[in-house]
């Protein structure tokens, strides 16, 4: 009886497996390997573009505990859930417990991005055919937004990218429940994605004629308000939402005309918009899915922080699955149009996107993979690791940005720019960009001046590294 009962389930599973385009998953696997190759070259060259990998490694270490995500790099006792609302990052805990290293986070992000490549490729193959679908998948995998995110190292948006791909694929397949479920999870990745969920809900409501879309929009609005107005201030050490001053809403309401002009003015904004048009083969504008791009673009362009405006860093990664699935939808819609002009136009979308991907590639992050020196280990690798091996396990250490992620698994790490308690160890790295133009020549004198009453002794002085230890 049990075998008879199991047969329909087994049949359904096998049928679902046969429906999966192997080419899509191979494209996703290839992308994952490429991303991981880039990450490994960064890792062994001691390349640290920001302090974020160290921060998220401390979060993963705390979740592997388990425990609250207390991140000393941000400040003594700082709960990272009071910085951005990303409870879904608790999933990093088990991965970190198995392989306690910052490199684990890079691999996890690459796997998530690779999954999104497989999903986008799968949707493209089903709607456009195998060859065009693979081309779209490759263009997406090499898109400037994903390359910049991989180069910027781990950020919470790693989870948003595949969720967006899965949710939008479900919309294209007219599957309301999966579309709502995948999209609804985005609110637990980062607070600003509540705006994206609201737009997704409205698109689902209009496109699929489902009231579930309106409920999804309400869900996004609810978590946006809860996270920004209640949860983040409650968990923040300063009792506030740290990013509330990034957009001057009062000034925008007082002079809406100037606000609209400012919203679309500036070379960095033009650059981002032009790259979107090129990467999306222009025909993404034919799809209603393109509306999902607007919330992210609006908050970034409305911000007074010019770092949000351009194509650098990880901020555009969440735009990429939307852009390319909108392209797929736009091409598919034009293909089935009764108008010959529209059908002719559909022929250009995928080739334009592919051409743009190839033309832009030499100016993107992965271009360094063609340079032999990219694969050379840092000359300071051995010295850095011999120095870090001198630090007692569980001890506190104050460091610049570059070595933070390497130190986190075995030590309690502080950043040099905060007001920290006197650490057990302090590192001065002559090549660490985070020190600014003036780096201490004498780490022992620097540490004793910074922490009066604590005596420090030099334990290591080699290759531009100085490690001093507190005499307790």
C-alpha positions as CSV (number, residue, x, y, z in Angstrom):
1,X,0.0,0.0,0.0
2,X,2.8,2.4,0.9
3,X,4.5,1.8,-2.4
4,X,1.3,2.5,-4.3
5,X,0.9,5.7,-2.2
6,X,4.4,6.7,-2.9
7,X,4.2,6.2,-6.7
8,X,2.4,9.4,-7.6
9,X,4.8,11.5,-5.5
10,X,7.8,9.7,-7.1
11,X,6.3,10.2,-10.5
12,X,5.8,13.9,-9.8
13,X,9.3,14.3,-8.6
14,X,10.8,12.6,-11.6
15,X,8.6,14.6,-13.9
16,X,9.7,17.8,-12.2
17,X,13.3,16.8,-12.7
18,X,12.8,16.1,-16.4
19,X,11.3,19.6,-16.8
20,X,14.4,21.2,-15.5
21,X,16.6,22.5,-18.4
22,X,20.0,21.0,-17.8
23,X,21.6,23.9,-19.6
24,X,20.2,26.3,-17.1
25,X,21.8,24.6,-14.2
26,X,25.1,24.2,-16.0
27,X,25.1,27.9,-16.7
28,X,24.5,28.5,-13.0
29,X,27.3,26.1,-12.0
30,X,29.7,27.8,-14.4
31,X,28.8,31.2,-12.9
32,X,29.3,30.0,-9.4
33,X,32.8,28.6,-10.3
34,X,33.7,31.9,-12.0
35,X,32.5,34.0,-9.0
36,X,34.4,31.7,-6.6
37,X,37.6,32.0,-8.7
38,X,37.4,35.7,-8.4
39,X,36.8,35.5,-4.6
40,X,39.7,33.2,-4.1
41,X,42.0,35.6,-6.0
42,X,40.9,38.4,-3.7
43,X,41.3,36.2,-0.6
44,X,44.9,35.2,-1.3
45,X,45.9,38.7,-2.4
46,X,44.6,40.1,1.0
47,X,42.2,42.3,-1.0
48,X,39.6,43.8,1.4
49,X,37.6,46.6,-0.3
50,X,35.6,47.4,2.9
51,X,35.0,46.4,6.4
52,X,31.7,44.6,5.6
53,X,33.1,41.1,5.2
54,X,34.6,41.3,8.7
55,X,31.3,42.6,10.0
56,X,29.2,39.8,8.4
57,X,31.7,37.2,9.5
58,X,31.3,38.3,13.1
59,X,27.5,38.1,12.6
60,X,27.8,34.5,11.2
61,X,30.1,33.6,14.1
62,X,27.5,34.8,16.6
63,X,24.7,33.0,14.8
64,X,26.8,29.8,14.8
65,X,27.0,30.1,18.6
66,X,24.0,30.5,18.7
67,X,23.5,34.0,20.0
68,X,22.5,37.5,19.1
69,X,24.5,39.1,16.2
70,X,26.8,41.2,18.4
71,X,29.4,42.7,16.1
72,X,32.3,44.5,18.0
73,X,33.7,45.8,14.7
74,X,30.7,48.2,14.7
75,X,31.2,49.0,18.4
76,X,31.2,47.3,21.8
77,X,28.0,45.4,22.3
78,X,26.6,46.5,18.8
79,X,23.7,44.3,17.7
80,X,23.8,44.2,13.9
81,X,20.0,43.8,13.8
82,X,19.9,47.4,14.9
83,X,21.9,48.5,11.8
84,X,19.9,46.8,9.1
85,X,16.9,44.4,9.4
86,X,18.2,41.1,8.0
87,X,17.0,38.2,10.2
88,X,17.3,35.8,7.2
89,X,21.1,36.0,7.7
90,X,20.6,33.6,10.6
91,X,21.0,31.0,7.8
92,X,24.7,31.8,7.7
93,X,25.1,30.2,11.2
94,X,25.1,26.6,10.1
95,X,27.4,27.2,7.2
96,X,29.9,29.1,9.4
97,X,29.7,26.3,12.0
98,X,30.8,23.8,9.4
99,X,33.6,26.0,8.0
100,X,34.4,28.9,10.3
101,X,36.0,31.3,7.9
102,X,35.1,34.6,6.2
103,X,35.8,32.7,2.9
104,X,32.7,30.6,3.7
105,X,30.6,33.7,3.4
106,X,32.1,34.5,0.0
107,X,31.3,30.9,-1.2
108,X,27.8,31.1,0.2
109,X,27.2,34.4,-1.7
110,X,28.6,32.9,-4.9
111,X,26.3,29.9,-4.6
112,X,23.3,32.2,-4.1
113,X,24.2,34.3,-7.1
114,X,24.8,31.1,-9.1
115,X,21.4,29.8,-8.1
116,X,19.9,33.0,-9.4
117,X,21.8,32.5,-12.7
118,X,20.2,29.1,-13.0
119,X,16.7,30.4,-12.3
120,X,17.1,33.3,-14.8
121,X,18.5,30.9,-17.4
122,X,15.7,28.4,-16.8
123,X,13.0,31.1,-17.2
124,X,14.7,32.4,-20.4
125,X,15.0,28.9,-21.9
126,X,11.4,28.1,-21.2
127,X,10.1,31.3,-22.8
128,X,12.7,32.0,-25.6
129,X,14.3,28.6,-26.4
130,X,17.5,27.0,-25.4
131,X,20.1,29.0,-27.3
132,X,18.6,32.5,-26.5
133,X,18.0,31.4,-22.9
134,X,21.6,30.4,-22.4
135,X,22.8,33.7,-23.9
136,X,20.5,35.6,-21.5
137,X,21.8,33.5,-18.6
138,X,25.4,34.2,-19.5
139,X,24.8,37.9,-20.0
140,X,23.1,38.0,-16.6
141,X,25.9,36.1,-14.9
142,X,28.4,38.6,-16.3
143,X,26.2,41.6,-15.6
144,X,27.9,44.6,-14.1
145,X,25.6,44.5,-11.0
146,X,26.6,41.0,-10.1
147,X,30.3,41.5,-10.8
148,X,30.4,44.6,-8.6
149,X,28.6,42.7,-5.8
150,X,31.0,39.8,-6.0
151,X,34.0,42.2,-5.9
152,X,32.5,44.1,-3.0
153,X,32.4,40.8,-1.0
154,X,29.6,39.6,1.2
155,X,26.5,41.6,1.8
156,X,23.0,40.7,2.9
157,X,21.6,41.2,-0.6
158,X,23.2,37.8,-1.5
159,X,19.9,36.3,-0.3
160,X,17.7,38.9,-2.1
161,X,19.1,38.1,-5.6
162,X,17.8,34.5,-5.8
163,X,14.6,35.3,-4.0
164,X,13.8,38.0,-6.6
165,X,14.7,35.6,-9.4
166,X,12.4,32.9,-8.0
167,X,9.6,35.3,-7.3
168,X,9.7,36.9,-10.8
169,X,10.0,33.5,-12.5
170,X,6.9,32.4,-10.7
171,X,5.1,35.6,-12.0
172,X,6.2,34.7,-15.6
173,X,4.7,31.2,-15.1
174,X,1.5,32.6,-13.6
175,X,2.0,30.9,-10.3
176,X,0.6,33.1,-7.7
177,X,1.5,31.2,-4.5
178,X,5.2,30.7,-5.2
179,X,5.4,34.3,-6.5
180,X,4.0,35.6,-3.2
181,X,6.0,33.3,-1.0
182,X,9.4,34.0,-2.6
183,X,8.7,37.7,-2.8
184,X,7.4,37.9,0.8
185,X,10.7,36.6,2.2
186,X,12.5,39.6,0.9
187,X,11.4,41.7,3.8
188,X,13.7,39.6,6.0
189,X,16.7,40.4,3.9
190,X,16.9,44.2,4.3
191,X,14.4,46.9,5.4
192,X,14.4,48.9,2.1
193,X,13.3,45.7,0.2
194,X,9.9,46.3,1.8
195,X,9.4,48.9,-0.9
196,X,10.3,46.4,-3.6
197,X,7.9,43.9,-2.1
198,X,5.1,46.5,-2.2
199,X,5.8,47.1,-6.0
200,X,6.0,43.3,-6.6
201,X,2.6,42.9,-4.9
202,X,1.0,45.6,-7.1
203,X,2.5,44.0,-10.2
204,X,1.2,40.6,-9.2
205,X,-2.2,42.0,-8.4
206,X,-2.4,43.7,-11.8
207,X,-0.7,41.1,-14.0
208,X,-2.1,37.9,-12.4
209,X,-5.4,39.5,-11.4
210,X,-5.0,38.2,-7.9
211,X,-5.9,39.8,-4.6
212,X,-2.9,38.0,-3.1
213,X,-0.8,40.7,-4.7
214,X,-2.5,43.4,-2.7
215,X,-1.9,41.4,0.5
216,X,1.8,41.1,-0.5
217,X,2.0,44.8,-1.0
218,X,0.5,45.3,2.4
219,X,3.0,42.8,3.9
220,X,5.9,44.8,2.4
221,X,4.5,48.1,3.8
222,X,4.0,46.5,7.2
223,X,7.5,45.2,7.6
224,X,9.0,48.4,6.2
225,X,7.2,50.4,8.9
226,X,7.9,47.9,11.7
227,X,11.6,47.6,10.9
228,X,12.4,51.2,10.4
229,X,10.1,52.7,13.1
230,X,10.2,50.1,15.8
231,X,12.6,47.1,15.4
232,X,15.8,48.9,14.3
233,X,15.6,51.7,16.8
234,X,14.8,49.3,19.6
235,X,17.9,47.2,18.8
236,X,20.2,50.1,17.9
237,X,22.7,51.2,20.6
238,X,21.8,54.8,19.8
239,X,18.0,54.1,19.9
240,X,17.5,55.3,16.3
241,X,17.4,54.2,12.7
242,X,21.0,55.1,11.6
243,X,20.0,55.8,8.0
244,X,17.0,58.0,8.5
245,X,19.0,61.1,7.4
246,X,20.0,59.7,4.1
247,X,16.9,61.1,2.4
248,X,15.7,64.6,3.2
249,X,12.0,64.0,2.8
250,X,11.1,67.5,4.2
251,X,13.1,69.3,1.6
252,X,11.6,67.1,-1.2
253,X,8.1,68.0,0.0
254,X,8.9,71.6,0.3
255,X,10.3,71.9,-3.3
256,X,9.0,68.9,-5.3
257,X,10.0,70.4,-8.6
258,X,13.7,70.6,-7.6
259,X,13.4,67.2,-6.0
260,X,12.3,65.6,-9.2
261,X,15.1,67.3,-11.2
262,X,17.7,66.3,-8.6
263,X,16.4,62.7,-8.7
264,X,17.5,62.2,-12.3
265,X,20.5,64.6,-12.3
266,X,24.1,63.8,-12.0
267,X,26.8,61.9,-14.0
268,X,26.7,58.9,-11.7
269,X,23.0,58.5,-12.1
270,X,23.2,58.8,-15.8
271,X,25.9,56.2,-15.8
272,X,23.7,53.7,-13.9
273,X,20.7,54.3,-16.1
274,X,22.7,53.9,-19.3
275,X,24.2,50.7,-18.0
276,X,20.7,49.4,-17.2
277,X,19.4,50.3,-20.7
278,X,22.4,48.6,-22.4
279,X,22.4,45.5,-20.2
280,X,18.7,45.0,-20.6
281,X,18.8,45.3,-24.3
282,X,16.3,48.2,-24.1
283,X,13.4,45.8,-24.5
284,X,13.1,45.2,-20.7
285,X,11.0,48.4,-20.8
286,X,8.3,46.5,-22.6
287,X,7.6,44.4,-19.5
288,X,5.6,45.3,-16.4
289,X,8.3,43.6,-14.4
290,X,10.5,46.6,-15.0
291,X,8.4,48.5,-12.5
292,X,10.1,46.5,-9.8
293,X,13.3,48.3,-10.6
294,X,11.8,51.6,-9.4
295,X,11.8,51.4,-5.6
296,X,15.6,50.6,-5.4
297,X,16.4,53.3,-8.0
298,X,14.2,55.9,-6.3
299,X,15.7,55.5,-2.8
300,X,19.2,55.4,-4.1
301,X,18.8,58.5,-6.4
302,X,16.9,60.4,-3.7
303,X,19.6,59.8,-1.2
304,X,22.1,62.5,-0.4
305,X,24.9,59.9,-0.3
306,X,26.5,59.9,-3.8
307,X,28.0,56.5,-3.1
308,X,24.5,55.1,-3.8
309,X,24.1,56.7,-7.2
310,X,26.7,54.9,-9.4
311,X,27.1,51.3,-10.5
312,X,29.8,50.5,-8.0
313,X,29.6,48.3,-4.9
314,X,26.7,45.9,-4.3
315,X,23.7,48.2,-4.6
316,X,22.7,47.2,-8.1
317,X,22.8,43.4,-7.6
318,X,19.1,43.4,-6.7
319,X,18.3,45.1,-10.0
320,X,19.9,42.5,-12.2
321,X,17.4,39.6,-11.9
322,X,14.6,42.1,-12.4
323,X,16.3,43.6,-15.4
324,X,17.0,40.3,-17.2
325,X,13.7,38.6,-16.4
326,X,11.9,41.8,-17.6
327,X,14.0,41.5,-20.8
328,X,12.9,37.9,-21.2
329,X,9.3,38.9,-20.7
330,X,9.6,41.8,-23.1
331,X,11.1,39.7,-25.9
332,X,8.5,37.0,-25.3
333,X,5.6,39.4,-25.5
334,X,6.9,41.1,-28.7
335,X,7.5,37.7,-30.3
336,X,3.8,36.7,-29.8
337,X,2.5,40.1,-31.0
338,X,0.2,40.2,-34.0
339,X,2.2,43.2,-35.3
340,X,5.1,42.4,-37.7
341,X,7.1,45.5,-36.4
342,X,6.9,44.2,-32.8
343,X,8.0,40.7,-33.8
344,X,10.9,42.1,-35.7
345,X,11.9,44.2,-32.7
346,X,11.9,41.1,-30.5
347,X,14.8,39.8,-32.5
348,X,17.2,42.5,-31.2
349,X,16.7,42.3,-27.4
350,X,18.9,39.3,-26.6
351,X,21.6,40.1,-29.1
352,X,21.8,43.7,-27.7
353,X,22.1,42.4,-24.2
354,X,24.8,39.9,-25.1
355,X,26.7,42.5,-27.1
356,X,26.5,45.0,-24.2
357,X,27.8,42.3,-21.8
358,X,30.8,41.6,-24.0
359,X,31.5,45.3,-24.7
360,X,31.3,46.3,-21.0
361,X,33.4,43.3,-19.8
362,X,36.9,44.9,-20.1
363,X,35.8,47.7,-17.9
364,X,34.2,45.5,-15.2
365,X,35.6,43.8,-12.1
366,X,36.2,40.4,-13.7
367,X,38.6,41.9,-16.3
368,X,41.4,41.3,-13.8
369,X,41.0,37.6,-14.3
370,X,42.8,37.9,-17.6
371,X,45.9,39.3,-15.8
372,X,48.5,36.8,-14.5
373,X,49.3,38.8,-11.4
374,X,45.7,38.4,-10.2
375,X,46.6,34.8,-9.4
376,X,49.7,35.6,-7.3
377,X,49.4,35.3,-3.6
378,X,50.2,38.4,-1.6
379,X,53.9,38.7,-0.8
380,X,52.8,39.5,2.7
381,X,50.5,36.4,3.1
382,X,53.0,34.3,5.1
383,X,54.0,37.2,7.4
384,X,50.4,38.1,8.0
385,X,49.5,34.6,9.0
386,X,52.5,34.1,11.2
387,X,51.6,37.3,13.0
388,X,48.0,36.3,13.5
389,X,49.1,32.9,14.8
390,X,50.7,34.7,17.8
391,X,47.3,36.1,18.9
392,X,45.8,33.9,21.7
393,X,42.5,32.3,20.8
394,X,39.5,34.4,22.0
395,X,41.7,37.4,22.7
396,X,40.6,40.9,21.6
397,X,42.5,42.6,18.8
398,X,42.2,46.0,17.3
399,X,42.9,46.2,13.6
400,X,42.4,48.1,10.4
401,X,40.1,46.8,7.7
402,X,42.3,44.6,5.6
403,X,42.9,41.7,8.2
404,X,39.6,41.9,10.0
405,X,37.9,39.1,8.1
406,X,40.9,36.8,8.6
407,X,41.1,37.6,12.4
408,X,37.4,37.1,13.3
409,X,37.2,33.3,13.5
410,X,39.8,33.1,16.4
411,X,39.6,36.6,18.0
412,X,37.3,39.3,19.2
413,X,38.0,42.0,16.6
414,X,37.6,45.7,17.0
415,X,38.1,48.4,14.3
416,X,40.7,51.1,14.8
417,X,38.2,53.9,14.1
418,X,35.9,53.3,17.1
419,X,36.2,54.1,20.8
420,X,37.0,50.6,22.0
421,X,38.0,49.0,25.3
422,X,41.7,48.5,25.6
423,X,42.4,45.4,23.4
424,X,44.7,42.5,24.2
425,X,46.5,43.1,20.9
426,X,46.7,45.9,18.4
427,X,47.9,45.6,14.8
428,X,49.4,48.4,12.8
429,X,49.6,47.5,9.1
430,X,51.6,49.9,7.0
431,X,49.8,49.0,3.9
432,X,46.2,49.1,5.3
433,X,44.3,51.8,3.5
434,X,41.9,52.3,6.4
435,X,44.6,54.1,8.5
436,X,44.3,57.1,6.1
437,X,47.3,59.2,5.1
438,X,49.0,58.9,8.5
439,X,50.0,55.6,9.9
440,X,51.7,55.1,13.3
441,X,55.4,54.4,12.9
442,X,55.6,52.9,16.4
443,X,52.7,50.6,17.2
444,X,53.8,50.3,20.9
445,X,53.8,54.1,21.4
446,X,50.6,54.4,19.5
447,X,48.8,51.8,21.6
448,X,50.0,53.2,24.9
449,X,48.9,56.7,23.9
450,X,45.5,55.5,22.8
451,X,45.0,53.4,25.9
452,X,46.7,55.2,28.8
453,X,47.5,53.0,31.7
454,X,48.0,49.9,29.6
455,X,51.5,48.7,28.7
456,X,52.1,47.1,25.3
457,X,55.0,45.0,24.1
458,X,56.0,44.3,20.5
459,X,55.4,40.7,19.6
460,X,55.9,41.0,15.8
461,X,57.5,43.5,13.5
462,X,57.9,42.3,9.9
463,X,56.8,43.1,6.3
464,X,55.1,46.3,7.4
465,X,53.1,44.6,10.2
466,X,53.5,45.4,13.9
467,X,51.7,43.4,16.5
468,X,51.7,44.7,20.1
469,X,50.4,42.8,23.2
470,X,49.0,44.2,26.3
471,X,50.8,43.3,29.5
472,X,48.0,42.3,31.8
